[in-house]
Amino acid sequence: MKATKTALVTGATSGIGYATAKLLANNGVQLIACGRRAERLEKLARDVCDKVNVITLPFDVRNRDEVFRSINSLPEEWKNIDILINNAGNAHGLDLSQDADVDDWDMMIDINVKGLLYVTKAVLPLMLKKQSGHIVNISSIAGKENYPKGNVYCASKHAIDSFSEGLRTDLTGTGIKISLVSPGAVNTEFSTVRFKGDKQRADKVYEGFTPLLAEDIAELIWFIVSRQPHINIADTVILPTAQTSATNIHRQVR
């Protein structure tokens, strides 16, 4: 399949990023796959190399110099980026503000907010040069409402919600689309990371109902980026049927 577009996907090593990268490739979009774990990026490249060309770009979005150096190092023919999926993100800890670890707070602000800003800032000039492009920021239902012990994680996602709106306003007339995707409960590595590797505790988050899967979010992202040039789906919330808010989930009692 001949590639018609180029997408840069952050956090492509697992979960929503991995599923989105695979679906984009299946639809003929060549990939710049980014993430910290080089071996997982190479696995992704092997999985889709029979469909499209892939460049793996291992870097940490928290490191501003590394972000700009990595993206600027792309061969000229790969700098024609049509789609940016800002997916890299994390939750660390689930504690009351007064009990929380400040290192956890730093991690969430550095990755969820500053990392997304750095990657966007590095890619924007490439899109502005050609007066077209589509940036999709992956947020969370936590960016729409707060929940107990979510404090800084919710704040980081509210920041992405606000930045996306501001960016869309600033880019009016440039031909660049800005979309925001805010999922509810998705069964990925998210809770395992939040609970510092406690898989048993993480699994309990998804007990008693059918959560979303990474592939569900990928399908929504593909729908958004495959619309006609005059259509921008600016903001979406996607939830499991059993979930109606960040904290209201109907669970079947066994």
PEBELQUI-V765848 format. One record per pair of residues at least 24 apart in sequence whose ideal C-beta (glycine too) atoms are under 6 Angstrom apart, sorted by sequence separation. I is the first residue (numbers start at 1). J is the second residue. D is the distance in Angstrom with one decimal. If there is no record, write none. Layout:
i:I j:J d:D
i:I j:J d:D
//
This chain:
i:4 j:28 d:5.5
i:5 j:29 d:4.8
i:6 j:30 d:5.2
i:7 j:31 d:5.9
i:8 j:32 d:4.2
i:9 j:33 d:5.9
i:10 j:34 d:4.7
i:11 j:35 d:5.8
i:13 j:37 d:4.5
i:36 j:60 d:5.2
i:187 j:211 d:4.4
i:3 j:28 d:5.6
i:32 j:57 d:5.7
i:25 j:51 d:4.9
i:185 j:211 d:4.5
i:186 j:212 d:4.4
i:188 j:214 d:5.3
i:1 j:28 d:4.5
i:3 j:30 d:3.8
i:13 j:40 d:3.7
i:25 j:52 d:4.8
i:61 j:88 d:4.8
i:88 j:115 d:5.7
i:137 j:164 d:5.0
i:212 j:240 d:5.3
i:211 j:240 d:5.2
i:86 j:116 d:4.7
i:12 j:44 d:6.0
i:86 j:119 d:6.0
i:209 j:242 d:3.8
i:183 j:217 d:5.4
i:144 j:182 d:6.0
i:84 j:123 d:5.0
i:143 j:182 d:5.5
i:209 j:249 d:5.8
i:139 j:180 d:5.6
i:141 j:182 d:5.5
i:81 j:123 d:5.7
i:140 j:182 d:5.7
i:209 j:251 d:5.2
i:113 j:156 d:5.2
i:131 j:174 d:5.9
i:132 j:175 d:4.5
i:133 j:176 d:4.7
i:134 j:177 d:4.4
i:135 j:178 d:5.2
i:136 j:179 d:4.7
i:137 j:180 d:5.2
i:138 j:181 d:5.3
i:139 j:182 d:4.6
i:141 j:184 d:4.6
i:208 j:251 d:3.0
i:108 j:152 d:5.4
i:112 j:156 d:3.8
i:131 j:175 d:4.5
i:208 j:252 d:4.9
i:81 j:126 d:5.2
i:108 j:153 d:5.5
i:179 j:224 d:5.1
i:113 j:159 d:4.9
i:79 j:126 d:5.2
i:105 j:152 d:4.5
i:109 j:156 d:5.9
i:62 j:110 d:4.4
i:108 j:156 d:4.9
i:3 j:52 d:4.9
i:62 j:111 d:5.8
i:127 j:176 d:5.2
i:1 j:51 d:5.7
i:67 j:118 d:4.3
i:71 j:122 d:4.3
i:82 j:133 d:5.9
i:83 j:134 d:5.0
i:84 j:135 d:4.6
i:85 j:136 d:5.1
i:86 j:137 d:4.7
i:87 j:138 d:4.5
i:67 j:119 d:5.8
i:62 j:115 d:5.5
i:96 j:149 d:5.7
i:61 j:115 d:3.0
i:64 j:118 d:5.1
i:68 j:122 d:5.1
i:95 j:149 d:5.6
i:97 j:151 d:4.7
i:179 j:233 d:5.6
i:67 j:122 d:5.6
i:94 j:149 d:4.8
i:177 j:232 d:4.2
i:180 j:235 d:4.8
i:181 j:236 d:5.4
i:182 j:237 d:4.7
i:183 j:238 d:5.2
i:184 j:239 d:3.8
i:185 j:240 d:5.6
i:184 j:240 d:6.0
i:61 j:119 d:5.9
i:185 j:243 d:5.6
i:184 j:243 d:4.6
i:91 j:153 d:4.8
i:20 j:85 d:5.7
i:17 j:87 d:4.1
i:16 j:87 d:5.6
i:8 j:81 d:5.3
i:6 j:80 d:5.8
i:6 j:81 d:5.4
i:6 j:82 d:5.4
i:7 j:83 d:3.9
i:8 j:84 d:5.2
i:9 j:85 d:4.4
i:10 j:86 d:5.9
i:11 j:87 d:4.1
i:5 j:82 d:4.1
i:10 j:87 d:5.3
i:11 j:88 d:3.6
i:10 j:88 d:3.9
i:136 j:221 d:5.8
i:134 j:225 d:5.4
i:147 j:246 d:4.4
i:147 j:247 d:4.9
i:145 j:246 d:5.2
i:90 j:193 d:5.6
i:91 j:194 d:4.1
i:141 j:246 d:4.9
i:10 j:119 d:5.7
i:83 j:225 d:5.3
i:15 j:188 d:3.5
i:15 j:189 d:5.6
i:14 j:189 d:5.3
i:19 j:214 d:3.8
i:23 j:218 d:4.4
i:19 j:215 d:4.8
i:16 j:214 d:4.7
i:20 j:218 d:4.3
i:15 j:214 d:4.9
i:19 j:218 d:4.0
i:23 j:222 d:5.3
i:16 j:217 d:4.8
i:20 j:221 d:5.2
//
